[in-house]
Structure formats: C-alpha cells, structure tokens
C-alpha cells in the first residue's frame, strides 16, 4: 500500500520562494533558449521563404519608388 502524500506532487504554480530568491522551476537560462532558437534556424535552413519574399518585395518597392527615377 502506498503512503498518502500530504501535498500534491504537482502544483499549478511553478515558482517557489527560496531564501529570499524567487526560483522558477523548469525554466531554461536565456542563453540556452537563444542557442536553441539559433539551432532551429540552422535546421530549418535560415529564414523562411515568406520572410525572404517579404524582404525582396520591400527592396523592389524601394527601388521602384526612389532609385528608378
């Protein structure tokens, strides 16, 4: 027979007050998150096609409006 726990194993709140510091459980450091995003960009092959198309469209409009005259 398993012992009954007085507190639930998992709570909705993921923050815990520890010696005056607020510790967030399960949060990754900012550098790890940035590295993960950079790695995803590399896996996906850089910027997406829609971003590339948008950039090209802006460059063309800029050329038409300002430089073609």
PDB file as gemmi writes it, atoms N, CA and C in Angstrom:
CRYST1    1.000    1.000    1.000  90.00  90.00  90.00 P 1                      
ATOM      1  N   UNK A   1       0.833  -1.180   0.000  1.00  0.00           N  
ATOM      2  CA  UNK A   1       0.000   0.000   0.000  1.00  0.00           C  
ATOM      3  C   UNK A   1       0.881   1.248   0.000  1.00  0.00           C  
ATOM      4  N   UNK A   2       0.538   2.193  -0.866  1.00  0.00           N  
ATOM      5  CA  UNK A   2       1.317   3.423  -0.975  1.00  0.00           C  
ATOM      6  C   UNK A   2       0.929   4.417   0.105  1.00  0.00           C  
ATOM      7  N   UNK A   3       1.917   5.170   0.603  1.00  0.00           N  
ATOM      8  CA  UNK A   3       1.576   6.197   1.594  1.00  0.00           C  
ATOM      9  C   UNK A   3       0.860   7.371   0.914  1.00  0.00           C  
ATOM     10  N   UNK A   4      -0.051   7.978   1.614  1.00  0.00           N  
ATOM     11  CA  UNK A   4      -0.778   9.129   1.102  1.00  0.00           C  
ATOM     12  C   UNK A   4       0.051  10.376   1.387  1.00  0.00           C  
ATOM     13  N   UNK A   5       0.275  11.144   0.339  1.00  0.00           N  
ATOM     14  CA  UNK A   5       1.083  12.353   0.488  1.00  0.00           C  
ATOM     15  C   UNK A   5       0.222  13.497   0.999  1.00  0.00           C  
ATOM     16  N   UNK A   6       0.809  14.316   1.835  1.00  0.00           N  
ATOM     17  CA  UNK A   6       0.079  15.453   2.394  1.00  0.00           C  
ATOM     18  C   UNK A   6      -0.054  16.581   1.369  1.00  0.00           C  
ATOM     19  N   UNK A   7       0.930  16.679   0.464  1.00  0.00           N  
ATOM     20  CA  UNK A   7       0.877  17.723  -0.567  1.00  0.00           C  
ATOM     21  C   UNK A   7       0.805  17.065  -1.938  1.00  0.00           C  
ATOM     22  N   UNK A   8       0.168  17.713  -2.868  1.00  0.00           N  
ATOM     23  CA  UNK A   8       0.107  17.122  -4.213  1.00  0.00           C  
ATOM     24  C   UNK A   8       1.489  17.094  -4.856  1.00  0.00           C  
ATOM     25  N   UNK A   9       1.716  16.141  -5.731  1.00  0.00           N  
ATOM     26  CA  UNK A   9       3.014  16.021  -6.383  1.00  0.00           C  
ATOM     27  C   UNK A   9       3.295  17.205  -7.302  1.00  0.00           C  
ATOM     28  N   UNK A  10       2.280  17.670  -7.952  1.00  0.00           N  
ATOM     29  CA  UNK A  10       2.465  18.767  -8.898  1.00  0.00           C  
ATOM     30  C   UNK A  10       1.468  19.872  -8.594  1.00  0.00           C  
ATOM     31  N   UNK A  11       1.948  21.085  -8.542  1.00  0.00           N  
ATOM     32  CA  UNK A  11       1.056  22.212  -8.286  1.00  0.00           C  
ATOM     33  C   UNK A  11       0.987  23.082  -9.526  1.00  0.00           C  
ATOM     34  N   UNK A  12      -0.037  23.895  -9.609  1.00  0.00           N  
ATOM     35  CA  UNK A  12      -0.209  24.779 -10.760  1.00  0.00           C  
ATOM     36  C   UNK A  12       0.853  25.868 -10.779  1.00  0.00           C  
ATOM     37  N   UNK A  13       1.280  26.296  -9.610  1.00  0.00           N  
ATOM     38  CA  UNK A  13       2.277  27.356  -9.521  1.00  0.00           C  
ATOM     39  C   UNK A  13       3.671  26.747  -9.604  1.00  0.00           C  
ATOM     40  N   UNK A  14       4.495  27.228 -10.547  1.00  0.00           N  
ATOM     41  CA  UNK A  14       5.830  26.648 -10.721  1.00  0.00           C  
ATOM     42  C   UNK A  14       6.917  27.489 -10.069  1.00  0.00           C  
ATOM     43  N   UNK A  15       6.534  28.476  -9.273  1.00  0.00           N  
ATOM     44  CA  UNK A  15       7.548  29.281  -8.585  1.00  0.00           C  
ATOM     45  C   UNK A  15       7.586  28.886  -7.116  1.00  0.00           C  
ATOM     46  N   UNK A  16       8.748  28.984  -6.552  1.00  0.00           N  
ATOM     47  CA  UNK A  16       8.933  28.618  -5.150  1.00  0.00           C  
ATOM     48  C   UNK A  16       9.805  29.670  -4.487  1.00  0.00           C  
ATOM     49  N   UNK A  17       9.415  30.106  -3.312  1.00  0.00           N  
ATOM     50  CA  UNK A  17      10.211  31.089  -2.576  1.00  0.00           C  
ATOM     51  C   UNK A  17      11.328  30.345  -1.850  1.00  0.00           C  
ATOM     52  N   UNK A  18      12.583  30.685  -2.168  1.00  0.00           N  
ATOM     53  CA  UNK A  18      13.714  30.003  -1.561  1.00  0.00           C  
ATOM     54  C   UNK A  18      14.713  31.028  -1.052  1.00  0.00           C  
ATOM     55  N   UNK A  19      14.820  31.158   0.224  1.00  0.00           N  
ATOM     56  CA  UNK A  19      15.800  32.031   0.888  1.00  0.00           C  
ATOM     57  C   UNK A  19      15.809  33.438   0.295  1.00  0.00           C  
ATOM     58  N   UNK A  20      14.641  34.003   0.088  1.00  0.00           N  
ATOM     59  CA  UNK A  20      14.555  35.364  -0.419  1.00  0.00           C  
ATOM     60  C   UNK A  20      14.657  35.482  -1.928  1.00  0.00           C  
ATOM     61  N   UNK A  21      14.976  34.401  -2.614  1.00  0.00           N  
ATOM     62  CA  UNK A  21      15.083  34.421  -4.073  1.00  0.00           C  
ATOM     63  C   UNK A  21      13.884  33.704  -4.674  1.00  0.00           C  
ATOM     64  N   UNK A  22      13.417  34.210  -5.768  1.00  0.00           N  
ATOM     65  CA  UNK A  22      12.302  33.563  -6.445  1.00  0.00           C  
ATOM     66  C   UNK A  22      12.885  32.614  -7.484  1.00  0.00           C  
ATOM     67  N   UNK A  23      12.672  31.343  -7.291  1.00  0.00           N  
ATOM     68  CA  UNK A  23      13.245  30.326  -8.165  1.00  0.00           C  
ATOM     69  C   UNK A  23      12.143  29.763  -9.043  1.00  0.00           C  
ATOM     70  N   UNK A  24      12.319  29.842 -10.312  1.00  0.00           N  
ATOM     71  CA  UNK A  24      11.314  29.293 -11.216  1.00  0.00           C  
ATOM     72  C   UNK A  24      11.764  27.900 -11.645  1.00  0.00           C  
ATOM     73  N   UNK A  25      10.919  26.940 -11.393  1.00  0.00           N  
ATOM     74  CA  UNK A  25      11.258  25.563 -11.718  1.00  0.00           C  
ATOM     75  C   UNK A  25      10.959  25.297 -13.186  1.00  0.00           C  
ATOM     76  N   UNK A  26      11.829  24.577 -13.845  1.00  0.00           N  
ATOM     77  CA  UNK A  26      11.613  24.199 -15.229  1.00  0.00           C  
ATOM     78  C   UNK A  26      11.950  25.284 -16.234  1.00  0.00           C  
ATOM     79  N   UNK A  27      12.477  26.414 -15.796  1.00  0.00           N  
ATOM     80  CA  UNK A  27      12.823  27.499 -16.721  1.00  0.00           C  
ATOM     81  C   UNK A  27      14.264  27.322 -17.175  1.00  0.00           C  
ATOM     82  N   UNK A  28      14.489  27.518 -18.466  1.00  0.00           N  
ATOM     83  CA  UNK A  28      15.840  27.393 -19.004  1.00  0.00           C  
ATOM     84  C   UNK A  28      16.531  28.751 -18.956  1.00  0.00           C  
ATOM     85  N   UNK A  29      17.845  28.756 -18.780  1.00  0.00           N  
ATOM     86  CA  UNK A  29      18.570  30.022 -18.843  1.00  0.00           C  
ATOM     87  C   UNK A  29      18.415  30.663 -20.222  1.00  0.00           C  
ATOM     88  N   UNK A  30      18.530  31.983 -20.272  1.00  0.00           N  
ATOM     89  CA  UNK A  30      18.309  32.723 -21.519  1.00  0.00           C  
ATOM     90  C   UNK A  30      19.264  32.270 -22.624  1.00  0.00           C  
ATOM     91  N   UNK A  31      20.524  31.999 -22.270  1.00  0.00           N  
ATOM     92  CA  UNK A  31      21.498  31.603 -23.290  1.00  0.00           C  
ATOM     93  C   UNK A  31      21.124  30.271 -23.916  1.00  0.00           C  
ATOM     94  N   UNK A  32      20.579  29.367 -23.122  1.00  0.00           N  
ATOM     95  CA  UNK A  32      20.169  28.067 -23.649  1.00  0.00           C  
ATOM     96  C   UNK A  32      19.017  28.252 -24.624  1.00  0.00           C  
ATOM     97  N   UNK A  33      18.073  29.140 -24.294  1.00  0.00           N  
ATOM     98  CA  UNK A  33      16.950  29.401 -25.188  1.00  0.00           C  
ATOM     99  C   UNK A  33      17.435  30.002 -26.500  1.00  0.00           C  
ATOM    100  N   UNK A  34      18.374  30.960 -26.431  1.00  0.00           N  
ATOM    101  CA  UNK A  34      18.900  31.582 -27.651  1.00  0.00           C  
ATOM    102  C   UNK A  34      19.621  30.560 -28.508  1.00  0.00           C  
ATOM    103  N   UNK A  35      20.400  29.678 -27.872  1.00  0.00           N  
ATOM    104  CA  UNK A  35      21.114  28.642 -28.614  1.00  0.00           C  
ATOM    105  C   UNK A  35      20.118  27.727 -29.311  1.00  0.00           C  
ATOM    106  N   UNK A  36      19.039  27.386 -28.610  1.00  0.00           N  
ATOM    107  CA  UNK A  36      18.015  26.521 -29.200  1.00  0.00           C  
ATOM    108  C   UNK A  36      17.370  27.160 -30.412  1.00  0.00           C  
ATOM    109  N   UNK A  37      17.089  28.463 -30.346  1.00  0.00           N  
ATOM    110  CA  UNK A  37      16.489  29.171 -31.486  1.00  0.00           C  
ATOM    111  C   UNK A  37      17.457  29.206 -32.663  1.00  0.00           C  
ATOM    112  N   UNK A  38      18.727  29.480 -32.374  1.00  0.00           N  
ATOM    113  CA  UNK A  38      19.726  29.529 -33.443  1.00  0.00           C  
ATOM    114  C   UNK A  38      19.861  28.168 -34.108  1.00  0.00           C  
ATOM    115  N   UNK A  39      19.818  27.117 -33.316  1.00  0.00           N  
ATOM    116  CA  UNK A  39      19.934  25.770 -33.862  1.00  0.00           C  
ATOM    117  C   UNK A  39      18.720  25.443 -34.725  1.00  0.00           C  
ATOM    118  N   UNK A  40      17.525  25.860 -34.286  1.00  0.00           N  
ATOM    119  CA  UNK A  40      16.323  25.643 -35.085  1.00  0.00           C  
ATOM    120  C   UNK A  40      16.428  26.365 -36.418  1.00  0.00           C  
ATOM    121  N   UNK A  41      16.927  27.601 -36.411  1.00  0.00           N  
ATOM    122  CA  UNK A  41      17.093  28.356 -37.654  1.00  0.00           C  
ATOM    123  C   UNK A  41      18.029  27.609 -38.602  1.00  0.00           C  
ATOM    124  N   UNK A  42      19.119  27.055 -38.057  1.00  0.00           N  
ATOM    125  CA  UNK A  42      20.065  26.310 -38.883  1.00  0.00           C  
ATOM    126  C   UNK A  42      19.412  25.072 -39.470  1.00  0.00           C  
ATOM    127  N   UNK A  43      18.631  24.367 -38.665  1.00  0.00           N  
ATOM    128  CA  UNK A  43      17.960  23.155 -39.127  1.00  0.00           C  
ATOM    129  C   UNK A  43      16.954  23.499 -40.219  1.00  0.00           C  
ATOM    130  N   UNK A  44      16.216  24.588 -40.026  1.00  0.00           N  
ATOM    131  CA  UNK A  44      15.197  24.983 -40.994  1.00  0.00           C  
ATOM    132  C   UNK A  44      15.809  25.567 -42.263  1.00  0.00           C  
ATOM    133  N   UNK A  45      17.068  25.914 -42.233  1.00  0.00           N  
ATOM    134  CA  UNK A  45      17.703  26.461 -43.420  1.00  0.00           C  
ATOM    135  C   UNK A  45      17.668  27.972 -43.469  1.00  0.00           C  
ATOM    136  N   UNK A  46      17.806  28.617 -42.346  1.00  0.00           N  
ATOM    137  CA  UNK A  46      17.830  30.077 -42.317  1.00  0.00           C  
ATOM    138  C   UNK A  46      16.437  30.659 -42.229  1.00  0.00           C  
ATOM    139  N   UNK A  47      16.246  31.806 -42.881  1.00  0.00           N  
ATOM    140  CA  UNK A  47      14.953  32.473 -42.786  1.00  0.00           C  
ATOM    141  C   UNK A  47      13.936  31.744 -43.651  1.00  0.00           C  
ATOM    142  N   UNK A  48      12.693  31.877 -43.303  1.00  0.00           N  
ATOM    143  CA  UNK A  48      11.640  31.185 -44.040  1.00  0.00           C  
ATOM    144  C   UNK A  48      11.425  31.843 -45.396  1.00  0.00           C  
ATOM    145  N   UNK A  49      10.769  31.125 -46.286  1.00  0.00           N  
ATOM    146  CA  UNK A  49      10.509  31.630 -47.635  1.00  0.00           C  
ATOM    147  C   UNK A  49       9.639  32.880 -47.597  1.00  0.00           C  
ATOM    148  N   UNK A  50       8.679  32.927 -46.680  1.00  0.00           N  
ATOM    149  CA  UNK A  50       7.800  34.098 -46.609  1.00  0.00           C  
ATOM    150  C   UNK A  50       8.577  35.335 -46.170  1.00  0.00           C  
ATOM    151  N   UNK A  51       9.518  35.165 -45.238  1.00  0.00           N  
ATOM    152  CA  UNK A  51      10.353  36.292 -44.818  1.00  0.00           C  
ATOM    153  C   UNK A  51      11.229  36.761 -45.973  1.00  0.00           C  
ATOM    154  N   UNK A  52      11.777  35.810 -46.728  1.00  0.00           N  
ATOM    155  CA  UNK A  52      12.636  36.146 -47.857  1.00  0.00           C  
ATOM    156  C   UNK A  52      11.837  36.895 -48.921  1.00  0.00           C  
ATOM    157  N   UNK A  53      10.634  36.411 -49.213  1.00  0.00           N  
ATOM    158  CA  UNK A  53       9.779  37.059 -50.213  1.00  0.00           C  
ATOM    159  C   UNK A  53       9.405  38.473 -49.770  1.00  0.00           C  
ATOM    160  N   UNK A  54       9.081  38.632 -48.504  1.00  0.00           N  
ATOM    161  CA  UNK A  54       8.728  39.944 -47.969  1.00  0.00           C  
ATOM    162  C   UNK A  54       9.897  40.915 -48.104  1.00  0.00           C  
ATOM    163  N   UNK A  55      11.091  40.459 -47.795  1.00  0.00           N  
ATOM    164  CA  UNK A  55      12.284  41.298 -47.906  1.00  0.00           C  
ATOM    165  C   UNK A  55      12.529  41.693 -49.355  1.00  0.00           C  
ATOM    166  N   UNK A  56      12.383  40.738 -50.267  1.00  0.00           N  
ATOM    167  CA  UNK A  56      12.587  41.039 -51.687  1.00  0.00           C  
ATOM    168  C   UNK A  56      11.554  42.040 -52.189  1.00  0.00           C  
ATOM    169  N   UNK A  57      10.306  41.893 -51.750  1.00  0.00           N  
ATOM    170  CA  UNK A  57       9.243  42.812 -52.159  1.00  0.00           C  
ATOM    171  C   UNK A  57       9.545  44.229 -51.670  1.00  0.00           C  
ATOM    172  N   UNK A  58       9.991  44.348 -50.431  1.00  0.00           N  
ATOM    173  CA  UNK A  58      10.338  45.666 -49.881  1.00  0.00           C  
ATOM    174  C   UNK A  58      11.494  46.295 -50.654  1.00  0.00           C  
ATOM    175  N   UNK A  59      12.506  45.482 -50.970  1.00  0.00           N  
ATOM    176  CA  UNK A  59      13.644  46.002 -51.719  1.00  0.00           C  
ATOM    177  C   UNK A  59      13.211  46.477 -53.106  1.00  0.00           C  
ATOM    178  N   UNK A  60      12.337  45.727 -53.771  1.00  0.00           N  
ATOM    179  CA  UNK A  60      11.857  46.104 -55.098  1.00  0.00           C  
ATOM    180  C   UNK A  60      11.061  47.403 -55.037  1.00  0.00           C  
ATOM    181  N   UNK A  61      10.161  47.502 -54.061  1.00  0.00           N  
ATOM    182  CA  UNK A  61       9.359  48.725 -53.931  1.00  0.00           C  
ATOM    183  C   UNK A  61      10.240  49.935 -53.634  1.00  0.00           C  
ATOM    184  N   UNK A  62      11.243  49.741 -52.809  1.00  0.00           N  
ATOM    185  CA  UNK A  62      12.184  50.819 -52.509  1.00  0.00           C  
ATOM    186  C   UNK A  62      12.901  51.255 -53.787  1.00  0.00           C  
ATOM    187  N   UNK A  63      13.300  50.284 -54.609  1.00  0.00           N  
ATOM    188  CA  UNK A  63      13.989  50.590 -55.861  1.00  0.00           C  
ATOM    189  C   UNK A  63      13.057  51.342 -56.809  1.00  0.00           C  
ATOM    190  N   UNK A  64      11.798  50.862 -56.945  1.00  0.00           N  
ATOM    191  CA  UNK A  64      10.827  51.497 -57.839  1.00  0.00           C  
ATOM    192  C   UNK A  64      10.540  52.921 -57.394  1.00  0.00           C  
ATOM    193  N   UNK A  65      10.330  53.126 -56.107  1.00  0.00           N  
ATOM    194  CA  UNK A  65       9.937  54.443 -55.611  1.00  0.00           C  
ATOM    195  C   UNK A  65      11.069  55.464 -55.613  1.00  0.00           C  
ATOM    196  N   UNK A  66      12.272  55.044 -55.284  1.00  0.00           N  
ATOM    197  CA  UNK A  66      13.335  56.015 -55.047  1.00  0.00           C  
ATOM    198  C   UNK A  66      14.467  55.994 -56.072  1.00  0.00           C  
ATOM    199  N   UNK A  67      14.791  54.848 -56.614  1.00  0.00           N  
ATOM    200  CA  UNK A  67      16.010  54.764 -57.413  1.00  0.00           C  
ATOM    201  C   UNK A  67      15.768  54.635 -58.907  1.00  0.00           C  
ATOM    202  N   UNK A  68      14.562  54.319 -59.324  1.00  0.00           N  
ATOM    203  CA  UNK A  68      14.324  54.106 -60.751  1.00  0.00           C  
ATOM    204  C   UNK A  68      14.107  55.410 -61.510  1.00  0.00           C  
ATOM    205  N   UNK A  69      13.965  56.512 -60.822  1.00  0.00           N  
ATOM    206  CA  UNK A  69      13.693  57.804 -61.484  1.00  0.00           C  
ATOM    207  C   UNK A  69      14.947  58.471 -61.977  1.00  0.00           C  
TER     208      UNK A  69                                                      
END                                                                             
